[in-house]
Amino acid sequence: MEMKSSESASNVTQVMTRSQQEKVFPPRQFKHATSDFETFLHIVKSSLGSGLLATPDAFKNAGIGLGLVGMAVAVLVITHATSILVRSSQAICCTLQKPHLTYADTAEYAFEYGNIPAVRPYAGFARKFVKVFSVITYYGVNTVYVVLIASSAKQLIENHIEWSLNIRWYILLVLVLILPLGIIKLMKFLAPFSAIANVCLFVGLGIILFKIMDDLPPLSERPLVAPIEKVPLFFATMLFGLEGIGTVLPVENEMKNPDHFLGWTGVLSVSMFFIGLVNAIVGLFGYWKYGDAVCGSISLNMEQDWLSELVKFLIAVAILFTYGLQMTVTSEVVWDSVRDYFHKDNSKVAYYCVRASLVVGTAIVAAIIPNLAPIISLFGAIGFSMLGLFCPAVIDFVLFYDVEKGLTDWRCWKNILLIIAAFSATFLGAYTSLADIISNYS
């Protein structure tokens, strides 16, 4: 079923309501569709990474009490923003009878079929906007992953030998490991790697918590609320640490039961509750143990013994096995832009060549600028705010705008608040990232 641009988006809203009641979703012809549990593993791994180890430092900027409350608020905001993006995508899928849409597709169709005629000429721009920010943000994430894995390998190996190698040799070693992971296309085949990554991450966290819970100081020594000027840094750290919206639609698109994704007991809500709980535990106990002496990564506060080295190894393996999942975002956008340049008979080979080129590219960039993490974090701060808060709010606004109610509609004001939060997070994230850049290069 096709729609013309002149048709009202009220049809989209009606189909969405019906799909929620009758579970009407276009059939998805996936030979290797993912189960609810496999989807849960992907979402958890896309949001839980090395940033989790920075949550105690974030609590330092909020205090024990405000940190816990702020964590809950951040999780709720991110979960809601993610859910309205998926809901919009599912509504358009039902209307156009498409089995799945990418993030860029969703943005374009929302503008094209939305209830605000004035924005329809900008549908193409909306698509390009999402694509550009997706590539900048997630390709940067993958490049930083290469640097992190190489740095960990260098530390672990050279702690036991008398000579030292340039980090670029370790980046070459990492390339050999990430190349087969980076070209895996189907989420079904990435699920075992997400499972292993989660196991490594939680074993590492278990060791960290075991060590920091020993001989905890009185909780009264830690403030409930930190100085107000530090609180924005807490929210900046948490928003960027919890965000994983770029991988959500690719994961949801390959679900066997997409109607299980949303809702209070849906896969997304359960995943985000679990992610928030883990972050709260690590942040609370890490700050409780070390107070203002806590480092940017809690692992740096640990004594340098074999357990500390084991933690570094496990975290490095967890990041390694997350590489393919994060590369899915960039490869999806890039392939969508270049697929028409290849003959249909050669499209499969071309697809894997494009993905392999992207993987090699992350290693090349990492080798050229090994200390690029602060620069990439600047783009990430801006990109995650735009992709995670701004774009979902705008898409929901233009797609479901109620012409009769106008600005009296609660949905309208809710989306305006999300847009304000997005710009605030962008400013705060850019500020902290620029401060890191100045500190590193001065």
The 8 nearest C-alpha neighbors of each residue, nearest first, counted from 0:
[[1, 95, 96, 2, 94, 97, 93, 3],
 [2, 0, 95, 3, 96, 94, 97, 4],
 [1, 3, 4, 6, 0, 95, 112, 94],
 [4, 2, 5, 6, 1, 112, 111, 7],
 [3, 5, 6, 112, 111, 2, 119, 7],
 [4, 6, 3, 7, 112, 116, 2, 111],
 [7, 5, 4, 3, 8, 112, 2, 10],
 [8, 6, 9, 114, 10, 112, 5, 113],
 [7, 9, 113, 11, 114, 10, 112, 398],
 [8, 10, 12, 7, 11, 13, 114, 399],
 [11, 9, 13, 8, 12, 14, 7, 94],
 [10, 12, 8, 14, 9, 13, 94, 90],
 [11, 13, 15, 9, 10, 14, 16, 399],
 [14, 12, 10, 16, 15, 11, 9, 17],
 [15, 13, 17, 11, 16, 12, 18, 94],
 [14, 16, 90, 18, 12, 13, 17, 11],
 [15, 17, 13, 19, 14, 18, 12, 20],
 [16, 18, 14, 20, 19, 15, 21, 13],
 [19, 17, 23, 22, 15, 21, 20, 16],
 [18, 20, 16, 22, 17, 21, 15, 23],
 [19, 21, 17, 18, 22, 16, 23, 15],
 [20, 22, 18, 23, 19, 17, 16, 24],
 [21, 23, 18, 19, 20, 24, 258, 17],
 [24, 22, 18, 21, 25, 17, 93, 19],
 [25, 23, 93, 22, 26, 18, 98, 92],
 [24, 26, 98, 96, 97, 93, 27, 23],
 [27, 25, 98, 24, 28, 97, 96, 23],
 [28, 26, 98, 29, 25, 99, 255, 253],
 [27, 29, 26, 30, 98, 32, 31, 255],
 [30, 28, 32, 31, 27, 253, 255, 254],
 [29, 31, 32, 28, 27, 187, 33, 255],
 [30, 32, 29, 187, 33, 185, 253, 186],
 [33, 31, 255, 29, 253, 254, 30, 187],
 [34, 32, 254, 187, 255, 37, 253, 38],
 [33, 35, 37, 36, 255, 254, 38, 32],
 [34, 36, 38, 37, 39, 266, 33, 254],
 [35, 37, 39, 38, 34, 40, 33, 266],
 [38, 36, 40, 34, 39, 35, 190, 33],
 [37, 39, 35, 41, 36, 40, 34, 42],
 [38, 40, 36, 42, 37, 41, 270, 266],
 [41, 39, 37, 43, 38, 42, 193, 44],
 [40, 42, 38, 44, 39, 43, 193, 45],
 [43, 41, 45, 39, 44, 40, 38, 46],
 [44, 42, 40, 46, 41, 45, 47, 270],
 [43, 45, 47, 41, 46, 42, 40, 193],
 [44, 46, 42, 43, 243, 47, 41, 246],
 [47, 45, 243, 241, 44, 43, 242, 48],
 [48, 46, 44, 43, 45, 51, 274, 241],
 [49, 47, 50, 51, 46, 318, 44, 45],
 [48, 50, 51, 52, 47, 314, 318, 53],
 [51, 49, 240, 53, 48, 52, 47, 54],
 [50, 52, 49, 53, 54, 48, 47, 278],
 [51, 53, 296, 50, 297, 54, 49, 298],
 [54, 52, 296, 50, 51, 295, 56, 55],
 [53, 55, 282, 57, 56, 51, 52, 58],
 [56, 54, 282, 286, 285, 58, 57, 53],
 [55, 57, 59, 54, 53, 58, 295, 293],
 [56, 58, 233, 54, 55, 59, 60, 236],
 [59, 57, 55, 61, 60, 66, 56, 62],
 [60, 58, 56, 57, 61, 62, 291, 286],
 [59, 61, 229, 58, 233, 57, 230, 225],
 [62, 60, 225, 58, 66, 230, 65, 59],
 [61, 63, 224, 225, 223, 222, 66, 58],
 [62, 64, 223, 66, 65, 222, 67, 58],
 [65, 63, 223, 66, 67, 62, 224, 68],
 [64, 66, 68, 67, 224, 61, 62, 69],
 [65, 67, 69, 61, 63, 58, 64, 62],
 [66, 68, 70, 69, 64, 65, 63, 71],
 [69, 67, 65, 71, 70, 66, 72, 64],
 [70, 68, 72, 66, 71, 67, 65, 73],
 [69, 71, 67, 73, 68, 72, 66, 74],
 [70, 72, 74, 68, 69, 73, 75, 67],
 [71, 73, 69, 75, 70, 74, 76, 68],
 [72, 74, 70, 76, 75, 71, 69, 77],
 [75, 73, 71, 77, 72, 76, 78, 275],
 [76, 74, 78, 72, 73, 77, 79, 71],
 [77, 75, 79, 73, 78, 74, 72, 80],
 [76, 78, 80, 74, 79, 75, 81, 73],
 [79, 77, 75, 81, 76, 80, 74, 82],
 [78, 80, 82, 76, 81, 77, 75, 83],
 [81, 79, 77, 83, 82, 78, 388, 391],
 [80, 82, 78, 84, 79, 83, 77, 244],
 [81, 83, 79, 85, 84, 80, 86, 78],
 [84, 82, 86, 80, 85, 81, 87, 79],
 [83, 85, 391, 87, 81, 82, 86, 88],
 [84, 86, 88, 82, 87, 83, 89, 81],
 [87, 85, 83, 89, 88, 84, 82, 90],
 [88, 86, 90, 84, 85, 89, 83, 91],
 [87, 89, 85, 91, 105, 86, 90, 92],
 [90, 88, 92, 86, 91, 87, 85, 93],
 [91, 89, 15, 87, 93, 92, 88, 11],
 [90, 92, 94, 88, 93, 89, 95, 11],
 [93, 91, 97, 89, 95, 96, 90, 94],
 [92, 94, 96, 90, 91, 95, 24, 89],
 [95, 93, 91, 92, 96, 11, 14, 90],
 [94, 96, 92, 97, 0, 93, 1, 91],
 [97, 95, 93, 92, 94, 25, 0, 98],
 [96, 98, 92, 95, 99, 25, 93, 100],
 [99, 97, 25, 27, 26, 92, 96, 100],
 [98, 100, 252, 97, 92, 101, 89, 27],
 [101, 99, 104, 105, 88, 102, 92, 252],
 [100, 102, 104, 103, 105, 248, 249, 99],
 [101, 103, 105, 104, 106, 248, 100, 129],
 [102, 104, 126, 106, 101, 105, 129, 130],
 [105, 103, 101, 107, 102, 106, 100, 108],
 [104, 106, 102, 108, 88, 103, 107, 109],
 [105, 107, 103, 109, 104, 108, 126, 125],
 [106, 108, 122, 126, 104, 110, 109, 105],
 [109, 107, 111, 105, 110, 106, 112, 104],
 [110, 108, 113, 398, 106, 112, 107, 111],
 [109, 111, 122, 113, 119, 108, 107, 112],
 [112, 110, 119, 108, 122, 109, 113, 4],
 [113, 111, 8, 109, 110, 108, 4, 7],
 [114, 112, 398, 8, 109, 110, 397, 115],
 [113, 115, 8, 400, 398, 7, 397, 116],
 [114, 116, 117, 113, 397, 118, 400, 119],
 [117, 115, 119, 118, 114, 113, 111, 5],
 [116, 118, 115, 119, 120, 121, 114, 110],
 [119, 117, 121, 116, 120, 110, 115, 122],
 [118, 120, 111, 110, 121, 122, 116, 117],
 [121, 119, 118, 122, 117, 123, 111, 110],
 [120, 122, 124, 119, 118, 123, 125, 110],
 [123, 121, 107, 110, 125, 124, 111, 119],
 [124, 122, 126, 125, 121, 107, 127, 120],
 [123, 125, 127, 121, 126, 122, 128, 107],
 [126, 124, 128, 122, 123, 127, 107, 106],
 [125, 127, 103, 107, 123, 124, 129, 128],
 [126, 128, 130, 124, 129, 125, 131, 123],
 [129, 127, 125, 131, 126, 130, 124, 132],
 [128, 130, 132, 126, 127, 103, 131, 133],
 [129, 131, 127, 133, 128, 132, 103, 332],
 [132, 130, 128, 134, 133, 129, 127, 135],
 [131, 133, 135, 129, 382, 134, 130, 136],
 [134, 132, 130, 136, 131, 135, 137, 129],
 [133, 135, 329, 131, 138, 136, 137, 132],
 [136, 134, 132, 133, 138, 137, 139, 131],
 [137, 135, 379, 139, 133, 382, 134, 138],
 [136, 138, 140, 139, 134, 133, 135, 329],
 [139, 137, 141, 140, 134, 135, 136, 329],
 [138, 140, 142, 137, 136, 141, 375, 135],
 [139, 141, 137, 143, 138, 142, 144, 136],
 [142, 140, 144, 138, 143, 139, 137, 322],
 [143, 141, 361, 139, 145, 144, 140, 365],
 [142, 144, 146, 140, 145, 141, 372, 147],
 [143, 145, 141, 147, 142, 146, 148, 140],
 [146, 144, 142, 148, 143, 147, 149, 141],
 [145, 147, 143, 149, 144, 148, 150, 365],
 [148, 146, 144, 150, 149, 145, 143, 151],
 [147, 149, 151, 315, 145, 150, 146, 144],
 [148, 150, 152, 169, 146, 170, 151, 147],
 [151, 149, 153, 147, 152, 148, 146, 154],
 [150, 152, 148, 154, 153, 149, 155, 147],
 [153, 151, 149, 155, 150, 154, 156, 148],
 [152, 154, 150, 156, 151, 155, 157, 149],
 [155, 153, 151, 157, 152, 156, 158, 150],
 [156, 154, 152, 158, 153, 157, 151, 308],
 [157, 155, 153, 158, 154, 159, 152, 160],
 [156, 158, 160, 159, 154, 155, 153, 163],
 [159, 157, 156, 155, 160, 154, 161, 153],
 [158, 160, 157, 156, 161, 155, 154, 162],
 [161, 159, 157, 162, 158, 156, 163, 155],
 [160, 162, 163, 159, 157, 158, 156, 164],
 [163, 161, 160, 164, 157, 159, 158, 156],
 [162, 164, 157, 165, 161, 160, 153, 166],
 [165, 163, 166, 168, 162, 153, 169, 167],
 [164, 166, 167, 168, 163, 169, 153, 170],
 [165, 167, 169, 168, 164, 170, 149, 153],
 [166, 168, 170, 169, 165, 366, 171, 369],
 [169, 167, 171, 170, 166, 165, 172, 164],
 [168, 170, 172, 149, 166, 171, 167, 173],
 [169, 171, 167, 173, 149, 172, 168, 174],
 [172, 170, 174, 168, 169, 173, 167, 175],
 [173, 171, 169, 170, 175, 174, 168, 176],
 [172, 174, 170, 176, 175, 171, 169, 177],
 [175, 173, 171, 177, 176, 172, 178, 170],
 [174, 176, 172, 173, 178, 177, 171, 179],
 [177, 175, 173, 174, 178, 179, 172, 180],
 [178, 176, 180, 174, 179, 181, 175, 173],
 [177, 179, 181, 180, 175, 176, 174, 358],
 [180, 178, 181, 177, 182, 176, 183, 175],
 [181, 179, 177, 323, 178, 182, 183, 322],
 [180, 182, 323, 178, 179, 183, 177, 358],
 [181, 183, 354, 180, 179, 355, 184, 351],
 [184, 182, 181, 180, 185, 323, 189, 179],
 [183, 185, 182, 186, 327, 188, 189, 181],
 [186, 184, 187, 188, 183, 189, 31, 253],
 [185, 187, 189, 188, 190, 184, 250, 33],
 [188, 186, 185, 33, 190, 189, 31, 32],
 [189, 187, 186, 190, 185, 191, 183, 184],
 [188, 190, 186, 192, 187, 191, 193, 185],
 [189, 191, 193, 187, 192, 188, 37, 186],
 [192, 190, 194, 193, 189, 195, 188, 187],
 [191, 193, 195, 194, 320, 189, 190, 196],
 [194, 192, 196, 190, 191, 195, 41, 197],
 [193, 195, 191, 197, 192, 196, 190, 40],
 [196, 194, 198, 192, 197, 193, 199, 191],
 [197, 195, 317, 193, 199, 194, 198, 320],
 [196, 198, 200, 194, 195, 199, 193, 201],
 [197, 199, 195, 201, 196, 200, 202, 194],
 [200, 198, 313, 196, 202, 197, 201, 317],
 [199, 201, 197, 203, 198, 202, 314, 317],
 [200, 202, 204, 203, 198, 199, 205, 197],
 [201, 203, 205, 199, 204, 200, 198, 206],
 [204, 202, 310, 200, 206, 201, 205, 313],
 [205, 203, 201, 207, 206, 202, 208, 200],
 [204, 206, 202, 208, 203, 207, 201, 209],
 [205, 207, 209, 203, 204, 208, 210, 202],
 [206, 208, 204, 210, 205, 209, 211, 203],
 [209, 207, 211, 205, 210, 206, 212, 204],
 [210, 208, 206, 207, 212, 211, 205, 213],
 [209, 211, 207, 208, 212, 213, 206, 301],
 [210, 212, 208, 213, 209, 288, 207, 285],
 [213, 211, 209, 210, 215, 208, 214, 284],
 [212, 214, 211, 210, 215, 209, 208, 288],
 [215, 213, 212, 216, 211, 288, 210, 217],
 [214, 216, 288, 212, 213, 217, 287, 211],
 [215, 217, 218, 214, 288, 287, 220, 219],
 [218, 216, 219, 220, 215, 221, 287, 288],
 [217, 219, 220, 221, 216, 287, 215, 222],
 [218, 220, 217, 221, 222, 216, 223, 287],
 [221, 219, 218, 217, 222, 216, 290, 287],
 [220, 222, 219, 218, 223, 287, 290, 63],
 [223, 221, 62, 224, 63, 225, 220, 219],
 [222, 224, 64, 63, 62, 65, 221, 225],
 [223, 225, 62, 222, 65, 61, 64, 63],
 [224, 226, 62, 61, 60, 227, 222, 223],
 [227, 225, 228, 229, 224, 230, 61, 60],
 [226, 228, 230, 229, 225, 61, 224, 231],
 [227, 229, 226, 230, 231, 232, 225, 60],
 [230, 228, 60, 227, 232, 231, 226, 61],
 [229, 231, 61, 233, 232, 227, 60, 228],
 [232, 230, 234, 233, 229, 235, 427, 228],
 [233, 231, 235, 230, 234, 229, 236, 60],
 [234, 232, 57, 230, 236, 60, 231, 235],
 [235, 233, 237, 231, 236, 232, 238, 230],
 [234, 236, 232, 238, 233, 428, 237, 427],
 [237, 235, 233, 234, 239, 238, 240, 232],
 [238, 236, 240, 234, 239, 235, 241, 233],
 [239, 237, 235, 241, 240, 236, 234, 242],
 [238, 240, 242, 237, 236, 241, 235, 380],
 [239, 241, 237, 50, 238, 242, 236, 51],
 [242, 240, 46, 238, 239, 237, 243, 47],
 [241, 243, 239, 240, 46, 244, 238, 387],
 [244, 242, 46, 245, 45, 246, 241, 247],
 [243, 245, 247, 246, 387, 242, 81, 386],
 [244, 246, 243, 247, 328, 133, 248, 386],
 [245, 247, 244, 249, 248, 243, 328, 250],
 [246, 248, 244, 250, 249, 245, 251, 42],
 [247, 249, 251, 250, 252, 246, 101, 102],
 [250, 248, 252, 246, 251, 247, 253, 101],
 [249, 251, 247, 248, 252, 253, 246, 38],
 [252, 250, 248, 254, 253, 249, 247, 257],
 [253, 251, 249, 99, 250, 254, 248, 100],
 [254, 252, 32, 251, 250, 33, 255, 249],
 [255, 253, 33, 251, 256, 257, 32, 252],
 [254, 256, 32, 33, 34, 257, 253, 35],
 [255, 257, 254, 258, 259, 35, 34, 260],
 [258, 256, 259, 254, 260, 255, 251, 252],
 [257, 259, 256, 260, 22, 261, 24, 19],
 [260, 258, 257, 265, 256, 261, 266, 35],
 [259, 261, 266, 265, 257, 258, 267, 262],
 [262, 260, 265, 259, 267, 266, 82, 258],
 [263, 261, 265, 264, 268, 260, 259, 267],
 [262, 264, 265, 268, 261, 269, 267, 266],
 [263, 265, 262, 268, 269, 266, 261, 267],
 [266, 264, 261, 262, 260, 259, 268, 267],
 [265, 267, 260, 269, 268, 270, 39, 259],
 [266, 268, 270, 265, 269, 260, 261, 271],
 [269, 267, 271, 270, 265, 266, 263, 272],
 [268, 270, 272, 266, 267, 271, 273, 264],
 [271, 269, 267, 273, 268, 272, 39, 266],
 [270, 272, 274, 268, 273, 269, 275, 267],
 [273, 271, 275, 269, 274, 270, 268, 276],
 [272, 274, 276, 270, 271, 275, 269, 277],
 [275, 273, 271, 277, 276, 272, 270, 278],
 [274, 276, 278, 272, 273, 277, 271, 279],
 [277, 275, 273, 279, 274, 278, 272, 280],
 [276, 278, 280, 274, 279, 275, 273, 281],
 [279, 277, 275, 281, 276, 280, 282, 51],
 [278, 280, 276, 282, 277, 281, 283, 275],
 [281, 279, 277, 283, 282, 278, 284, 276],
 [282, 280, 278, 284, 279, 283, 285, 277],
 [281, 283, 55, 54, 279, 285, 280, 284],
 [284, 282, 280, 286, 285, 281, 279, 287],
 [285, 283, 287, 286, 281, 282, 288, 280],
 [284, 286, 55, 282, 288, 287, 283, 281],
 [285, 287, 55, 290, 289, 288, 284, 283],
 [286, 288, 284, 285, 290, 289, 283, 218],
 [289, 287, 285, 286, 215, 284, 211, 290],
 [288, 290, 293, 286, 292, 287, 285, 291],
 [291, 289, 286, 292, 287, 293, 288, 221],
 [290, 292, 293, 59, 289, 286, 56, 294],
 [293, 291, 290, 289, 294, 300, 286, 56],
 [292, 294, 289, 291, 290, 56, 286, 300],
 [295, 293, 296, 297, 299, 56, 300, 292],
 [294, 296, 53, 56, 297, 293, 52, 299],
 [297, 295, 53, 52, 294, 298, 299, 56],
 [296, 298, 299, 52, 300, 294, 53, 295],
 [297, 299, 300, 296, 301, 52, 307, 207],
 [300, 298, 297, 301, 296, 294, 295, 302],
 [301, 299, 298, 297, 294, 293, 302, 296],
 [302, 300, 298, 299, 303, 307, 297, 210],
 [301, 303, 304, 300, 307, 299, 306, 298],
 [302, 304, 307, 301, 305, 308, 306, 299],
 [305, 303, 307, 306, 302, 308, 301, 309],
 [304, 306, 308, 307, 309, 303, 310, 302],
 [307, 305, 309, 308, 304, 310, 206, 303],
 [306, 308, 310, 304, 305, 309, 303, 301],
 [309, 307, 305, 311, 306, 310, 312, 304],
 [308, 310, 306, 312, 307, 311, 305, 313],
 [309, 311, 203, 307, 313, 308, 312, 314],
 [312, 310, 308, 314, 309, 313, 315, 307],
 [313, 311, 309, 315, 310, 314, 308, 316],
 [314, 312, 199, 316, 310, 315, 311, 203],
 [313, 315, 317, 311, 316, 312, 200, 310],
 [314, 316, 312, 318, 148, 313, 317, 311],
 [317, 315, 319, 313, 318, 314, 320, 312],
 [318, 316, 196, 314, 320, 315, 319, 199],
 [317, 319, 321, 315, 316, 320, 314, 322],
 [320, 318, 316, 322, 321, 317, 315, 148],
 [319, 321, 317, 192, 322, 318, 196, 316],
 [322, 320, 318, 324, 319, 323, 317, 193],
 [321, 323, 325, 319, 320, 324, 326, 141],
 [324, 322, 181, 326, 180, 325, 321, 327],
 [323, 325, 327, 321, 326, 322, 189, 45],
 [324, 326, 327, 322, 323, 328, 321, 137],
 [327, 325, 323, 328, 329, 324, 330, 322],
 [328, 326, 330, 325, 324, 329, 331, 323],
 [329, 327, 331, 326, 330, 325, 246, 245],
 [330, 328, 134, 332, 326, 331, 327, 138],
 [329, 331, 333, 327, 332, 328, 334, 354],
 [332, 330, 334, 328, 329, 333, 327, 335],
 [331, 333, 335, 329, 330, 334, 130, 336],
 [332, 334, 330, 336, 335, 331, 329, 337],
 [335, 333, 337, 336, 331, 338, 332, 330],
 [334, 336, 332, 333, 338, 337, 331, 339],
 [335, 337, 333, 334, 338, 332, 339, 331],
 [338, 336, 334, 339, 340, 335, 333, 341],
 [337, 339, 340, 334, 341, 335, 336, 346],
 [340, 338, 341, 337, 342, 336, 335, 343],
 [339, 341, 338, 337, 342, 336, 343, 346],
 [342, 340, 339, 338, 346, 343, 345, 349],
 [343, 341, 345, 344, 346, 340, 339, 338],
 [342, 344, 346, 345, 341, 347, 339, 338],
 [345, 343, 342, 346, 347, 341, 348, 349],
 [346, 344, 342, 343, 348, 347, 349, 341],
 [345, 347, 349, 343, 348, 344, 350, 341],
 [348, 346, 350, 349, 345, 351, 344, 343],
 [347, 349, 351, 350, 346, 345, 352, 353],
 [350, 348, 346, 352, 347, 351, 345, 353],
 [351, 349, 347, 353, 348, 352, 346, 354],
 [350, 352, 354, 353, 348, 349, 355, 182],
 [351, 353, 349, 355, 350, 354, 356, 348],
 [354, 352, 356, 350, 351, 355, 349, 357],
 [355, 353, 351, 357, 356, 352, 182, 330],
 [354, 356, 352, 358, 357, 353, 182, 351],
 [357, 355, 353, 359, 354, 358, 360, 352],
 [356, 358, 360, 354, 355, 359, 353, 361],
 [359, 357, 355, 360, 361, 356, 181, 178],
 [358, 360, 356, 362, 357, 361, 355, 363],
 [359, 361, 357, 363, 358, 362, 356, 364],
 [362, 360, 142, 364, 358, 363, 359, 365],
 [361, 363, 365, 359, 360, 364, 366, 174],
 [364, 362, 360, 366, 365, 361, 367, 359],
 [365, 363, 367, 361, 366, 362, 368, 360],
 [364, 366, 369, 362, 368, 363, 367, 142],
 [367, 365, 363, 167, 364, 369, 368, 362],
 [366, 368, 364, 365, 363, 369, 167, 362],
 [367, 369, 365, 371, 370, 366, 364, 363],
 [370, 368, 365, 366, 371, 367, 146, 166],
 [371, 369, 368, 372, 373, 365, 146, 374],
 [370, 372, 374, 368, 369, 373, 375, 365],
 [371, 373, 375, 374, 370, 143, 376, 369],
 [374, 372, 376, 436, 375, 371, 435, 432],
 [375, 373, 377, 371, 376, 372, 436, 378],
 [374, 376, 372, 378, 377, 373, 139, 379],
 [377, 375, 379, 373, 374, 378, 380, 372],
 [378, 376, 432, 380, 374, 375, 379, 429],
 [379, 377, 375, 381, 376, 380, 382, 136],
 [380, 378, 376, 382, 136, 377, 381, 383],
 [381, 379, 428, 377, 378, 382, 383, 376],
 [380, 382, 425, 378, 384, 379, 383, 385],
 [381, 383, 379, 385, 136, 384, 132, 380],
 [382, 384, 386, 387, 385, 380, 379, 381],
 [385, 383, 421, 387, 381, 382, 388, 425],
 [384, 386, 389, 382, 383, 387, 388, 390],
 [387, 385, 383, 390, 384, 388, 382, 389],
 [386, 388, 384, 383, 244, 385, 389, 80],
 [389, 387, 421, 384, 385, 391, 80, 390],
 [388, 390, 385, 418, 421, 392, 391, 386],
 [389, 391, 393, 386, 392, 385, 388, 394],
 [392, 390, 84, 394, 393, 389, 388, 80],
 [391, 393, 414, 395, 389, 390, 394, 396],
 [394, 392, 396, 390, 395, 391, 397, 389],
 [395, 393, 391, 396, 397, 392, 109, 390],
 [394, 396, 392, 398, 393, 397, 399, 391],
 [395, 397, 393, 400, 394, 398, 399, 392],
 [398, 396, 113, 400, 394, 395, 399, 115],
 [397, 399, 113, 109, 395, 396, 114, 400],
 [398, 400, 396, 397, 395, 401, 114, 12],
 [399, 401, 396, 397, 114, 398, 402, 115],
 [402, 400, 404, 403, 405, 399, 408, 114],
 [401, 403, 405, 404, 400, 114, 115, 406],
 [404, 402, 401, 405, 408, 400, 407, 406],
 [405, 403, 407, 408, 401, 402, 406, 400],
 [404, 406, 402, 407, 403, 401, 408, 400],
 [405, 407, 408, 411, 404, 412, 409, 401],
 [406, 408, 404, 405, 409, 411, 412, 410],
 [407, 409, 406, 410, 411, 404, 405, 412],
 [410, 408, 412, 411, 413, 407, 406, 414],
 [411, 409, 413, 408, 412, 414, 396, 400],
 [410, 412, 414, 409, 408, 413, 406, 415],
 [413, 411, 415, 409, 414, 410, 416, 408],
 [412, 414, 410, 416, 415, 411, 409, 417],
 [413, 415, 417, 392, 411, 416, 412, 410],
 [414, 416, 412, 418, 417, 413, 419, 411],
 [417, 415, 419, 413, 414, 418, 420, 412],
 [418, 416, 420, 414, 415, 419, 421, 388],
 [417, 419, 421, 389, 415, 420, 416, 414],
 [420, 418, 416, 422, 421, 417, 423, 415],
 [419, 421, 417, 423, 418, 422, 424, 416],
 [422, 420, 418, 424, 384, 388, 389, 419],
 [421, 423, 425, 419, 424, 420, 426, 418],
 [422, 424, 420, 426, 425, 421, 419, 427],
 [425, 423, 427, 421, 422, 426, 428, 235],
 [426, 424, 422, 381, 428, 423, 427, 384],
 [425, 427, 423, 429, 424, 428, 430, 422],
 [428, 426, 430, 424, 429, 425, 235, 423],
 [427, 429, 380, 425, 431, 430, 235, 426],
 [428, 430, 432, 426, 427, 377, 431, 425],
 [429, 431, 427, 433, 428, 432, 426, 434],
 [430, 432, 434, 428, 433, 429, 427, 435],
 [433, 431, 377, 435, 429, 434, 430, 428],
 [434, 432, 436, 430, 435, 431, 429, 437],
 [433, 435, 431, 437, 432, 436, 438, 430],
 [436, 434, 438, 432, 433, 437, 373, 439],
 [435, 437, 433, 439, 438, 373, 434, 440],
 [436, 438, 434, 440, 435, 439, 441, 433],
 [437, 439, 435, 436, 441, 440, 434, 433],
 [440, 438, 436, 437, 441, 435, 373, 434],
 [439, 441, 437, 438, 436, 435, 370, 373],
 [440, 437, 438, 439, 436, 435, 434, 433]]
